[in-house]
Amino acid sequence: MNKSIVLGLLMAMLVPTAAFADGHVSLGGDVRLRYEYSDNAGLDNGLTARTYINLGAKIDDNTSFMSQVRHGYAFSAAGGTNDNYSIQQAYISIADMGAMAGFLGGWSMDIGRMNNPNLGSGRIVNSADWSNGAAGPNNHDGFMLSTDLGGVDFDLYRWGGNDNSDDSAMIFNFGLGDMAGFADIGFYYATASSAGGAADPSWMAFNIDNIGGDALMGIDIDVEYATFDADAGGDDGTLTSVSVGYALDQFNLSFSNSVTDADWAGINNDPHGTHGITDLFSGADLDNTTIGVSTDALMEGMGVTLNFITIARDSDGADLGSEVDLILDFSCGQLGYASFSADDAGLTDTDYVYWQSSYDF
């Protein structure tokens, strides 16, 4: 988008916001720099930057406004590429709609452009913020309604377009919360449609987290199960995921397995790191097993995460490859290294390394 157009839009938002806000205006943002290197031509190489400028305002005790401009830039290309500005978010929040109509008491609403929700593992819908390039987090133009239905958190999302996938979608999200200390249970149903498309695909997902609560002596078990109906007369796609975590002194041990069959599809692509930090895989027909360990006890000011990942094709069980990821977290940034070893003739061995640092203001 042309810079002058974006600056004009930002000023158009800023002037009335500052004029009508009840003395509560905030301006901030963050800058993230990342250098990446890989011997795989399909992965990013070079230095990139992603910047957010955030403007927020409290209009009155019940109404607020938030806008976010995003800029992405690649330094390493000739003349720079992905030199782009976009309105990532711009929406109004109403804390209690009962002030507008009594029968809507207890309901809140966000309306405008906003990031997609991160539901469950994000394998259906997400707004994962990894790319520093032209494509920002998945977002949409629409609204969200929220309330408490007798102890059950309920969110209704309705949007049309702008998320680089389907033209419109509706999501019903139910959070049952802590079920008597046994587990945190969530359920959501989503449906989407494309302009002019004959099919209206739908998804149904269950998330059961922290099974057993504190009764399992430090063992954390999470389960996710989802189905996908393409509305095209074929078989439903499925996603099944189980993860187990255990805190052993100063080390956190983890094991997970997720399987998508050949008929699976999501609204958005899998979030970064779902199948290893190289992001060589995403979507359907994947069997992923990950064994990991993390700790911050090896050196003061440094966190260490080590993951070993195997990827196979679910439909025939063929091994696709394995990946080792090492991530070091510091107060000043993050260093990541991955080595992928291919077991399939159509894939290549890959080394990938990145350093990234961010600054909030």
LINGIQUI-V810642 format. One line per field, one symbol per residue. phi: phi as a letter, one per 40 degrees, with the letter a starting at -180 (. if undefined). burial: I if it has 16 or more other ideal C-beta (glycine too) atoms within 10 Angstrom, else O. A space follows every 10 residues. Layout:
phi: ???
burial: ???
//
This chain:
phi: .ddccccccc cccccccccb ccgbbbbaia bbbabbbacb ccbcbhbbbb bbbbbbacca cbbbbbbabb bbabcccdgg bfcbbaccaa abbbcacccc adccdgcbab ahbaccccbf cgcbaabdbb ccccccddba biabbbabbg gbcbbbbbab ggbfbccaab bbbbbcgccf gcacbbaabb baabcgccbb cabbbbbbbf cgfccbfgcb bbbbbabbbc fbgccccbbb abbbbacbfb bbbaaaabbb ccccabcbcc cdgdbhccfc bagcgbbbbb baaaabccac gbbbbbbbbb bbcccbgccc ibbbbbbbbb cciabbbbbb bcbbccbbcb baaabbabbc a
burial: OOOOOIOOII OOIOOOIOOO IOOOOOOOIO OIIIIIOIOI OOIIIOOIII IIIIIIIIIO OOIIIIIIII IIIIOOOOOO IIOIIIIIII IIIIOOIOOO OOOIOOIIII OIIIIIIOII IIIIIIIIII IIOOOIIIII IIIIIOIOOO OOOOIOIOIO IIIOIIOIII IOIOIOOOOO OOIIIIIIOI IIIOOOOOOO IIIIIOIIII IOOOOOOOOI IIIIOIIIII OOOOOOIOII IIIIIOOOOO OIOIOIOIII IOIIOIIIII IIIIIIIIII IIOIIIIIOI OIOIIOOOOO OOIIIOIOII IIIIOOOOOI IIIOIOIIIO OOIIOIOIII OIOOOOIOOI OIOIIIOOOO O
//
